Amino acid sequence: MPLTEITNIDKQSDLLLIKQYLNNRDANAFNQLYRRYSTKVYAKCISMLKDEALAADATQEIFTKVFLKLGSFGEKSKFSTWLYSVTYNFCIDFIRRKKRDKQLFTDEAEDLPDLIDDDEDEEILAMEVGRLREVLELIPPGDKVILLMKYQDDLSIKEIAEALNKNESAVKMQLKRAKTKAQLAYKEKYTNY
Amino acid sequence: MAATNNFKKMAQEDQELIPHAPEKVEHQVMGVVKTGQFAGNVIELYFSKMIELIMMLFGATPSKKDQKDSESNGEVR
């Protein structure tokens, strides 16, 4: 491929690359998408699965799935949002298969104290990174995913609902419970320090 | 949203610690993509011709457009 073409393809938007792939079956366009996002997807898989080999396999399966479903990408959301949804759903399914007995989301019937006001995100966002990392390991994986989608990937409630195939009010409730759970885990682990 | 967002900082740290997905993953993914590309090309090139041939076996005659296309491609019927 000529150098100018490579430079141009580097600057193209995700949507243009997708169209280029779908219209011309241009493998270079898909390769560019892979290179743009594979590190982020791989990091998310490691964060969720805690195993580099599993994360590598997951990254491969996620991109293969994305390649096979690219024709059905509706352009309703950004490509990155769609890709991260596929990533999180893949990891949730993997964990679900692996640990059938473990809770994925905080049980909605569980009686949690109402620690967090809807607008009070500062405390959770300001947790020191090492502690935040530990707290995220102490809550159910589904709750971790919902917090990562909201605060790391900046997905809207609507986008999270679409990604997790839930309605928006269920997501709002789940998010509130995940924050409460994280805050409780933090207090339990670090209050005595 | 608050100015401090340590979720972002955590993601940044993760990416610095894990710079790239293993190269073999890229090879395997691109292998699937190239196979798909090849299969797509084969279908596009030959599937329509196969359908046309089957139709002709059942007695259909090629359309004038197809005849013109074939003539312009230098094919002899």
Chai-1 contact restraints between the chains, C-beta under 6 A:
chainA,res_idxA,chainB,res_idxB,connection_type,confidence,min_distance_angstrom,max_distance_angstrom,comment,restraint_id
A,R25,B,Q37,contact,1.0,0.0,6.0,A-B,restraint_1
A,R25,B,G40,contact,1.0,0.0,6.0,A-B,restraint_2
A,A27,B,V33,contact,1.0,0.0,6.0,A-B,restraint_3
A,A27,B,K34,contact,1.0,0.0,6.0,A-B,restraint_4
A,A27,B,Q37,contact,1.0,0.0,6.0,A-B,restraint_5
A,F30,B,V33,contact,1.0,0.0,6.0,A-B,restraint_6
A,N31,B,M30,contact,1.0,0.0,6.0,A-B,restraint_7
A,Y34,B,V29,contact,1.0,0.0,6.0,A-B,restraint_8
A,S38,B,A21,contact,1.0,0.0,6.0,A-B,restraint_9
A,T39,B,Q15,contact,1.0,0.0,6.0,A-B,restraint_10
A,T39,B,H20,contact,1.0,0.0,6.0,A-B,restraint_11
A,Y42,B,A21,contact,1.0,0.0,6.0,A-B,restraint_12
A,A43,B,D14,contact,1.0,0.0,6.0,A-B,restraint_13
A,A43,B,Q15,contact,1.0,0.0,6.0,A-B,restraint_14
A,A43,B,I18,contact,1.0,0.0,6.0,A-B,restraint_15
A,I46,B,I18,contact,1.0,0.0,6.0,A-B,restraint_16
A,A56,B,P22,contact,1.0,0.0,6.0,A-B,restraint_17
A,A56,B,V25,contact,1.0,0.0,6.0,A-B,restraint_18
A,T59,B,A21,contact,1.0,0.0,6.0,A-B,restraint_19
A,T59,B,V25,contact,1.0,0.0,6.0,A-B,restraint_20
A,Q60,B,V25,contact,1.0,0.0,6.0,A-B,restraint_21
A,Q60,B,Q28,contact,1.0,0.0,6.0,A-B,restraint_22
A,Q60,B,V29,contact,1.0,0.0,6.0,A-B,restraint_23
A,F63,B,V29,contact,1.0,0.0,6.0,A-B,restraint_24
A,T64,B,V32,contact,1.0,0.0,6.0,A-B,restraint_25
A,F67,B,V33,contact,1.0,0.0,6.0,A-B,restraint_26
A,E122,B,A2,contact,1.0,0.0,6.0,A-B,restraint_27
A,L125,B,A2,contact,1.0,0.0,6.0,A-B,restraint_28
A,L125,B,T4,contact,1.0,0.0,6.0,A-B,restraint_29
A,L125,B,N5,contact,1.0,0.0,6.0,A-B,restraint_30
A,A126,B,T4,contact,1.0,0.0,6.0,A-B,restraint_31
A,M127,B,N6,contact,1.0,0.0,6.0,A-B,restraint_32
A,V129,B,N6,contact,1.0,0.0,6.0,A-B,restraint_33
A,V129,B,K9,contact,1.0,0.0,6.0,A-B,restraint_34
A,V129,B,M10,contact,1.0,0.0,6.0,A-B,restraint_35
A,L132,B,N6,contact,1.0,0.0,6.0,A-B,restraint_36
A,L132,B,M10,contact,1.0,0.0,6.0,A-B,restraint_37
A,Y151,B,F7,contact,1.0,0.0,6.0,A-B,restraint_38
A,Q152,B,F7,contact,1.0,0.0,6.0,A-B,restraint_39
A,Q152,B,A11,contact,1.0,0.0,6.0,A-B,restraint_40
